[in-house]
Amino acid sequence: MQLNPNSDLEAAIAALLQAAEQPEIVRRIEFPTSVLLFAVVSGNPQSGAIYLLDRKNETWYAVDFEDQEYSGYNVK
């Protein structure tokens, strides 16, 4: 998902949450050039998803591993 070049971090996160149907953020890790978000559907701890914001090109990426966890990742 490409962002508005003038978006601040909170606006970028709000845009992702809206596009992802308002998941609950359970972890947020900030780096100088990126942000990792770990999110779940509220009430479903088995529905975890990982999102990465590349701050340099202002783009969100969904991280998907080739491990056949099609229903999502557990918070624990």
LODO-9735 format. One record per residue (C-alpha): residue number from 1; residue in one letter; x, y, z. Coordinates in Angstrom, 3 decimals. Layout:
N
+-----+----+----------+----------+----------+
:   i : aa :     east :    north :       up :
+-----+----+----------+----------+----------+
: NUM :  a :        X :        Y :        Z :
...
+-----+----+----------+----------+----------+
***
This chain:
76
+-----+----+----------+----------+----------+
:   i : aa :     east :    north :       up :
+-----+----+----------+----------+----------+
:   1 :  m :    0.000 :    0.000 :    0.000 :
:   2 :  q :    1.525 :    3.324 :   -1.085 :
:   3 :  l :    1.105 :    6.308 :    1.251 :
:   4 :  n :    0.765 :   10.020 :    0.802 :
:   5 :  p :    4.322 :   11.442 :    0.818 :
:   6 :  n :    3.341 :   13.917 :    3.542 :
:   7 :  s :    1.940 :   11.294 :    5.949 :
:   8 :  d :    3.319 :   11.198 :    9.461 :
:   9 :  l :    3.711 :    7.832 :   11.208 :
:  10 :  e :    0.328 :    7.917 :   12.968 :
:  11 :  a :   -1.474 :    8.753 :    9.705 :
:  12 :  a :    0.391 :    5.924 :    7.959 :
:  13 :  i :   -0.684 :    3.463 :   10.659 :
:  14 :  a :   -4.282 :    4.715 :   10.513 :
:  15 :  a :   -4.319 :    4.192 :    6.734 :
:  16 :  l :   -3.061 :    0.618 :    7.141 :
:  17 :  l :   -5.622 :   -0.165 :    9.851 :
:  18 :  q :   -8.429 :    1.109 :    7.664 :
:  19 :  a :   -7.246 :   -0.936 :    4.666 :
:  20 :  a :   -6.814 :   -4.060 :    6.843 :
:  21 :  e :  -10.328 :   -3.758 :    8.348 :
:  22 :  q :   -9.246 :   -2.375 :   11.749 :
:  23 :  p :   -7.103 :   -5.112 :   13.304 :
:  24 :  e :   -5.788 :   -4.673 :   16.843 :
:  25 :  i :   -2.074 :   -3.823 :   17.047 :
:  26 :  v :   -0.448 :   -6.107 :   19.607 :
:  27 :  r :    3.188 :   -5.095 :   19.005 :
:  28 :  r :    4.836 :   -2.132 :   17.360 :
:  29 :  i :    8.579 :   -1.980 :   16.767 :
:  30 :  e :   10.085 :    1.188 :   15.316 :
:  31 :  f :   13.387 :    1.422 :   13.493 :
:  32 :  p :   14.933 :    4.500 :   11.839 :
:  33 :  t :   13.904 :    3.382 :    8.346 :
:  34 :  s :   10.995 :    1.040 :    9.059 :
:  35 :  v :    8.183 :    0.043 :   11.408 :
:  36 :  l :    6.965 :   -3.489 :   12.159 :
:  37 :  l :    3.387 :   -4.012 :   13.294 :
:  38 :  f :    1.981 :   -7.254 :   14.619 :
:  39 :  a :   -1.808 :   -7.225 :   14.416 :
:  40 :  v :   -4.722 :   -9.572 :   15.135 :
:  41 :  v :   -8.430 :   -9.550 :   14.528 :
:  42 :  s :   -9.963 :   -8.503 :   17.861 :
:  43 :  g :  -10.915 :  -11.549 :   19.890 :
:  44 :  n :   -8.987 :  -13.996 :   17.681 :
:  45 :  p :   -5.369 :  -14.449 :   18.873 :
:  46 :  q :   -4.768 :  -17.029 :   16.089 :
:  47 :  s :   -5.320 :  -14.428 :   13.334 :
:  48 :  g :   -1.990 :  -12.629 :   13.557 :
:  49 :  a :   -0.535 :  -10.690 :   10.643 :
:  50 :  i :    2.767 :   -8.844 :   10.231 :
:  51 :  y :    3.085 :   -5.523 :    8.421 :
:  52 :  l :    6.227 :   -3.589 :    7.533 :
:  53 :  l :    6.365 :    0.118 :    6.722 :
:  54 :  d :    9.336 :    1.153 :    4.598 :
:  55 :  r :    9.719 :    4.764 :    5.687 :
:  56 :  k :   12.011 :    5.670 :    2.782 :
:  57 :  n :    9.566 :    4.811 :    0.006 :
:  58 :  e :    6.426 :    5.246 :    2.170 :
:  59 :  t :    5.022 :    1.808 :    1.421 :
:  60 :  w :    3.344 :   -0.813 :    3.615 :
:  61 :  y :    4.098 :   -4.490 :    2.998 :
:  62 :  a :    2.316 :   -7.542 :    4.398 :
:  63 :  v :    4.889 :  -10.120 :    5.489 :
:  64 :  d :    4.006 :  -13.665 :    4.471 :
:  65 :  f :    6.161 :  -16.707 :    5.151 :
:  66 :  e :    6.088 :  -19.909 :    3.127 :
:  67 :  d :    5.008 :  -21.980 :    6.138 :
:  68 :  q :    1.370 :  -22.757 :    5.279 :
:  69 :  e :   -0.006 :  -20.787 :    8.264 :
:  70 :  y :   -2.947 :  -19.642 :    6.187 :
:  71 :  s :   -5.141 :  -18.792 :    9.174 :
:  72 :  g :   -2.583 :  -16.408 :   10.681 :
:  73 :  y :   -0.001 :  -16.387 :   13.446 :
:  74 :  n :   -0.494 :  -16.726 :   17.176 :
:  75 :  v :    0.378 :  -13.747 :   19.369 :
:  76 :  k :    2.390 :  -15.940 :   21.750 :
+-----+----+----------+----------+----------+
***
